[in-house]
Amino acid sequence: MADILAVQLRAGETLLTAWSAIPEALVAETCARAGFDAVTLDMQHGFHGVDSVLRGIGAVRLGGVPAIVRVPVGDFAFASRALDMGASAVIAPMINSIDDARAFAAAMKFPPVGGRSWGPHRAVALHGAASQQAYLENANADTLALAMVETREAVDILDQILAVDGIDGVFVGPADFSIAWSGGQTVDPTLEDMMTAIADIAARTRQAGKIAATLAMDGVMFKRYAAMGFGLIALNSDVGYLTAGAKALIASARD
């Protein structure tokens, strides 16, 4: 049975993923039940570790949606482990060279595409695979490798990154991209000056037949990125959801 996340994204649907920084499975599960199409567990700038990712993936699956994991910079070994734990996709930050892209793809895909080692026993259970053989036959197509494009170096070699066998798409990091784009002068994920470049990344990615993903801080930017052709868009973070919800309730109580 094909993974729903890969099927929907390859069909051209626009999906909304929650972004989880809080290393608590119940928070991740709550996000899954809130109406998001997926939940992303962030190990790079969020506070997730090995244990919270293991438990968080199961909680997100219990909540009825696929789990995505963003690994720390260069931690391709954990990309494989995240898949073994049941993640449907992995986001790898700072893919700034072809060697980075190839190493990431190798960790994500079984031979002959890559060199992923066998051991997905938890994943087989969570994905509902009929057997280990069935999981093996579908894993390379079902588990998505999303390389982050967030520097000028990455943009310069975007087409080569997209051409790497085993890379299923790219994830634009708008905050880091704004720092790179402005020469270190500003951090602004809505920087207008870079929007044409971001739209071009989405267009080139789709032209290559691959998945374009990014993060929006609010609904306005979500709609703008969707119009550019981004298929997977993260919306703010669980810290933001808690803060916004609490402020709205406090305001209504004191009004």
C-alpha positions in Angstrom: 0.0 0.0 0.0 1.5 3.3 -1.1 2.1 6.0 1.5 -0.6 8.7 1.4 1.9 11.6 1.7 3.9 10.5 -1.4 0.7 9.8 -3.4 -0.9 13.1 -2.6 2.2 15.2 -3.3 3.0 13.4 -6.5 -0.6 13.9 -7.6 -0.1 17.7 -7.3 -2.1 18.3 -4.1 -1.2 21.1 -1.8 -0.6 19.8 1.7 -0.3 21.6 5.0 2.1 20.2 7.7 2.2 21.2 11.3 5.7 22.0 12.6 6.6 20.5 16.0 9.4 21.9 18.1 8.2 20.8 21.5 9.5 17.3 22.2 6.2 15.9 23.6 4.3 13.1 21.8 0.9 14.4 23.0 1.6 17.8 21.5 2.5 16.2 18.2 -0.6 14.0 18.3 -2.8 17.0 19.1 -1.4 18.7 16.0 -2.2 15.6 14.0 -5.8 15.7 15.1 -6.2 19.4 14.5 -6.6 19.0 10.7 -3.1 19.2 9.3 -2.2 16.8 6.5 1.0 15.8 8.2 3.2 16.7 11.2 6.9 17.6 11.0 9.1 16.8 14.0 12.1 19.3 14.0 15.4 18.1 15.3 17.5 20.9 13.8 16.1 24.0 15.5 13.3 22.4 17.4 14.0 20.4 20.6 13.2 16.9 19.4 15.8 14.1 20.1 15.9 10.4 19.3 13.4 9.4 21.9 10.8 12.1 21.2 11.0 11.4 17.5 10.5 7.7 18.1 7.4 8.4 20.3 6.3 11.4 18.2 6.1 9.4 15.0 3.9 6.8 16.6 1.7 9.5 18.2 1.3 11.3 14.8 0.3 8.1 13.1 -2.2 7.5 15.9 -3.5 10.9 15.2 -4.2 9.8 11.6 -1.6 11.6 9.5 2.0 10.9 8.2 5.0 12.0 10.1 7.9 14.0 8.7 11.3 14.5 10.4 13.8 17.3 9.9 17.2 15.9 11.0 20.2 18.0 12.2 22.7 19.3 9.7 24.7 16.5 8.1 23.1 13.7 10.2 22.3 11.4 7.3 22.6 8.4 9.5 19.6 9.5 11.5 17.7 10.1 8.3 17.8 6.3 7.9 16.8 5.8 11.5 13.9 8.2 11.2 12.6 6.0 8.3 13.1 2.9 10.4 11.0 4.6 13.1 8.1 5.1 10.6 8.6 8.6 9.1 7.1 9.1 5.7 9.6 11.8 4.7 12.9 13.4 5.9 14.0 16.9 5.5 17.8 17.4 5.5 19.1 21.0 6.1 21.9 22.8 4.4 22.3 20.6 1.3 24.9 22.9 -0.4 26.8 20.5 -2.6 26.2 17.5 -4.9 28.1 15.3 -2.5 25.6 16.4 0.3 22.7 15.5 -1.9 24.1 12.1 -2.9 25.0 11.3 0.7 21.4 12.2 1.8 19.9 10.1 -1.0 22.1 7.2 -0.2 20.9 7.1 3.4 17.3 7.4 2.3 17.0 4.7 -0.4 17.6 1.0 -0.5 19.8 -0.5 -3.3 20.1 0.0 -6.2 19.3 3.7 -5.7 21.1 4.1 -2.4 22.7 2.2 0.4 20.1 2.3 3.2 20.6 -0.5 5.6 17.7 -2.9 6.4 15.9 -2.6 9.8 12.6 -0.9 9.4 10.6 -3.2 11.8 8.7 -0.3 13.4 8.1 1.3 10.0 6.6 -2.0 8.7 4.1 -2.0 11.5 3.2 1.7 11.4 2.8 1.7 7.6 0.6 -1.4 7.6 2.8 -3.2 5.1 1.7 -6.7 4.3 5.2 -8.0 4.8 8.8 -7.0 5.0 9.1 -7.8 1.3 6.2 -5.5 0.5 7.8 -2.7 2.5 11.1 -3.2 0.6 9.4 -3.1 -2.8 7.6 0.2 -2.1 10.0 2.0 0.3 12.1 3.9 -2.2 9.0 5.4 -3.8 7.1 5.9 -0.5 9.7 7.6 1.6 10.5 11.1 0.5 14.0 12.7 0.6 13.6 16.5 0.7 16.8 18.5 0.5 16.8 21.9 2.0 17.7 24.8 -0.3 18.5 27.8 1.8 21.8 29.3 0.5 23.0 30.9 -2.8 25.3 27.9 -3.2 22.4 25.6 -3.2 20.4 27.7 -5.7 23.4 27.8 -8.0 23.4 23.9 -8.2 19.6 23.5 -7.9 19.2 21.6 -11.1 22.0 19.2 -10.3 20.5 18.5 -6.8 17.2 17.8 -8.4 18.9 15.4 -10.9 20.3 13.2 -8.1 18.6 9.9 -8.1 16.8 9.5 -4.8 16.2 13.2 -4.1 12.4 13.5 -4.3 12.2 17.3 -3.8 13.5 20.4 -2.1 12.5 22.4 0.9 13.1 26.1 0.9 14.1 27.5 4.3 12.9 31.1 4.0 14.6 32.5 7.1 18.1 31.2 6.2 17.5 32.0 2.6 16.8 35.6 3.5 20.1 35.8 5.4 21.9 34.4 2.4 20.0 36.6 -0.1 20.7 39.8 1.9 24.4 39.0 2.4 23.8 38.6 6.1 22.0 41.9 6.6 18.6 40.6 7.6 16.5 37.7 8.7 13.1 38.0 7.3 11.2 34.9 5.9 8.8 37.3 4.1 11.6 39.4 2.4 10.0 40.7 -0.8 13.3 40.9 -2.6 13.8 37.1 -2.6 10.3 36.1 -3.6 11.0 35.9 -7.3 13.9 33.6 -6.6 11.8 31.4 -4.4 9.1 31.2 -7.0 11.8 30.2 -9.5 12.9 27.4 -7.2 9.4 26.1 -7.1 8.9 26.3 -10.8 12.2 24.5 -11.6 11.5 21.8 -9.0 8.1 21.1 -10.5 9.6 21.1 -14.0 12.0 18.4 -12.9 9.0 16.4 -11.8 9.8 16.7 -8.1 8.2 18.1 -4.9 8.6 21.7 -3.8 8.2 22.4 -0.1 8.6 25.4 2.2 7.5 27.0 5.5 5.0 29.8 5.9 4.5 31.8 9.1 0.8 32.6 8.4 -2.1 32.0 6.1 -1.3 34.9 3.8 2.2 33.4 3.0 0.7 29.9 2.8 -1.6 31.1 0.0 1.2 32.9 -1.8 3.5 29.9 -1.7 0.7 27.6 -2.8 0.2 29.9 -5.8 3.9 29.6 -6.7 3.5 25.8 -6.9 4.8 24.6 -3.5 3.1 21.3 -2.7 4.1 20.8 0.9 3.9 23.9 3.1 4.6 24.0 6.9 2.6 26.5 8.9 4.3 28.2 11.8 5.0 25.9 14.7 3.4 24.3 17.8 4.9 27.1 19.9 3.2 29.6 17.7 -0.1 27.6 17.9 0.0 27.6 21.7 0.9 31.3 21.9 -1.7 32.5 19.3 -4.4 30.3 20.9 -3.6 31.5 24.4 -3.5 35.2 23.4 -6.8 34.9 21.6 -8.5 33.3 24.6 -7.0 35.8 27.1 -8.1 38.7 24.8 -11.7 37.3 24.6 -11.8 36.8 28.4 -10.7 40.3 29.1 -12.6 42.1 26.4 
